[in-house]
Amino acid sequence: MRPPLRLKELSKDELDELRQAYRETKEARIRTRVQIVLLAAEQQLIAPAIAKIVRVNDQTVRNWLRRYENSGLTGLFDEPRPGAPRKVTGDYEQRLLEVVRQRPRALAQPFSMWTIQRLVDFLGEESGIHLSKATVQRLLADNEIVFSRPQHKISSPDPEYEVKKRRLKSNAST
């Protein structure tokens, strides 16, 4: 069994900084980490006892206590993670919203309605950023724009068209 890991005694300023971080952080993961340090500092609890309270593994508690001792409060925040940089820029998203709100023919396109694939192709050519249909659909949904099947409506320039249409419908139902 491992010897209990105890946190060094913290100064009043360090405790105040932790308490403020605990109150003000909006991220649950950071709040839990700060709580781990506060429990170790204020109540002199050891890792297994803290682990039961915050419902994590006691090795996790030890890791965060060590990170706090080595780096202070900044050690409790996540480090940057590797991965591809985000393809979508603010300019791309803004242009997407501008384009989708215009008729395709106004942008010299040979069709009269946008589809997700047509948007992907058009913006890919224009910006050089080629995204998947799912990504473009998610960007639109984030801005409360949802594509659905077109509803074709038949109309006529005849001023009495609506009256005649209702009359035909009522005659057909009888």
C-alpha positions in Angstrom: 0.0 0.0 0.0 1.3 3.5 -0.8 2.1 5.9 1.9 -0.6 8.7 2.1 0.2 11.7 0.0 -0.3 14.9 2.0 -0.3 18.3 0.6 2.1 20.9 1.9 0.5 23.5 4.1 -0.9 26.3 1.9 -0.7 30.0 2.6 -3.8 32.1 3.1 -3.3 33.7 -0.4 -3.1 30.2 -2.0 -6.3 29.1 -0.2 -8.1 32.3 -1.2 -7.1 31.7 -4.8 -8.4 28.2 -4.7 -11.7 29.2 -3.1 -12.2 31.9 -5.7 -11.4 29.5 -8.5 -13.9 27.0 -7.0 -16.7 29.6 -6.8 -16.1 31.2 -10.2 -15.2 28.3 -12.6 -17.9 27.2 -14.9 -16.1 24.0 -15.9 -17.0 21.0 -13.8 -13.7 19.2 -14.4 -11.7 22.2 -13.1 -14.0 22.6 -10.1 -13.5 19.0 -9.1 -9.8 19.3 -9.3 -9.9 22.5 -7.2 -12.1 20.7 -4.7 -9.6 17.9 -4.5 -6.9 20.3 -3.5 -9.2 22.2 -1.1 -10.2 18.9 0.7 -6.5 18.0 1.1 -5.5 21.5 2.3 -8.4 22.4 4.5 -9.5 19.1 6.0 -6.1 17.3 5.8 -7.7 14.4 4.0 -5.7 11.7 2.2 -6.2 10.5 -1.4 -8.5 7.6 -0.7 -10.8 9.7 1.4 -10.9 12.5 -1.2 -11.5 9.9 -4.0 -14.6 8.7 -2.2 -16.0 12.2 -1.8 -15.4 13.4 -5.4 -16.0 9.9 -6.9 -12.7 9.4 -8.8 -9.9 6.9 -8.5 -7.4 7.6 -5.6 -4.6 7.6 -8.2 -6.3 10.5 -10.0 -6.4 12.4 -6.7 -2.7 11.8 -6.2 -2.0 13.0 -9.8 -3.9 16.3 -9.3 -2.3 17.0 -5.9 1.1 16.5 -7.5 0.2 18.7 -10.4 -1.0 21.4 -8.0 2.2 21.2 -5.9 4.4 21.4 -9.1 2.5 24.0 -11.0 0.0 25.7 -8.7 -3.5 26.5 -9.8 -2.5 26.5 -13.5 -1.5 22.9 -13.1 -5.2 22.0 -12.6 -6.2 23.2 -16.1 -6.1 20.9 -19.1 -3.0 21.1 -21.3 -3.5 21.6 -25.0 -4.2 18.4 -26.8 -2.8 17.3 -30.1 -5.0 17.1 -33.1 -5.7 18.7 -36.4 -6.4 22.4 -36.3 -10.0 23.3 -36.8 -10.9 23.8 -40.5 -13.9 26.0 -40.0 -12.9 29.7 -39.6 -15.2 32.5 -38.5 -15.1 33.9 -42.0 -16.1 30.6 -43.5 -19.1 30.3 -41.1 -20.1 33.9 -41.8 -19.9 33.3 -45.6 -21.9 30.1 -45.2 -24.7 32.0 -43.5 -24.6 34.7 -46.2 -24.7 32.2 -49.0 -27.5 30.0 -47.6 -29.7 33.1 -47.2 -29.4 34.0 -50.9 -30.9 32.4 -53.9 -28.4 30.3 -55.8 -29.2 32.0 -59.1 -28.2 35.3 -57.5 -24.7 33.8 -57.1 -24.6 32.7 -60.8 -25.4 29.0 -59.9 -27.4 26.9 -62.4 -30.0 25.7 -59.9 -32.7 27.4 -57.9 -32.5 25.7 -54.5 -29.6 24.9 -52.2 -28.9 21.5 -50.9 -26.2 20.6 -48.4 -24.0 19.1 -51.1 -24.4 22.2 -53.3 -23.4 24.4 -50.4 -20.4 22.2 -49.6 -19.3 22.3 -53.3 -19.9 26.0 -53.7 -18.0 27.1 -50.6 -15.3 24.5 -51.2 -14.6 26.1 -54.6 -14.9 29.6 -53.3 -12.9 29.3 -50.1 -10.7 26.2 -50.7 -12.0 24.7 -47.4 -13.6 21.4 -48.1 -15.9 20.2 -45.3 -18.2 17.2 -45.0 -21.9 17.5 -45.5 -22.4 16.6 -41.8 -20.1 19.5 -40.7 -21.9 22.1 -42.9 -25.3 20.7 -41.6 -24.1 21.1 -38.0 -22.9 24.6 -38.6 -26.3 25.5 -40.1 -28.2 23.8 -37.2 -26.0 25.7 -34.7 -27.4 28.9 -36.4 -31.0 27.5 -36.4 -31.1 26.8 -40.1 -32.4 23.3 -40.9 -32.8 21.9 -44.4 -35.9 19.9 -45.2 -37.5 18.6 -48.4 -38.9 21.4 -50.6 -42.6 21.9 -50.4 -43.8 22.5 -53.9 -46.8 24.8 -54.1 -48.8 25.4 -57.2 -50.1 28.9 -57.7 -51.6 30.9 -60.4 -51.7 34.6 -61.4 -55.5 34.3 -61.6 -57.0 36.6 -58.8 -59.8 34.1 -58.3 -57.5 31.0 -58.1 -57.9 30.4 -54.3 -61.7 30.6 -54.6 -61.7 28.1 -57.5 -59.3 25.8 -55.7 -61.4 25.7 -52.6 -64.5 25.0 -54.7 -62.8 22.1 -56.5 -61.6 20.7 -53.2 -65.1 20.9 -51.7 -66.7 19.3 -54.8 -64.1 16.5 -54.7 -64.8 15.6 -51.1 -68.6 15.3 -51.7 
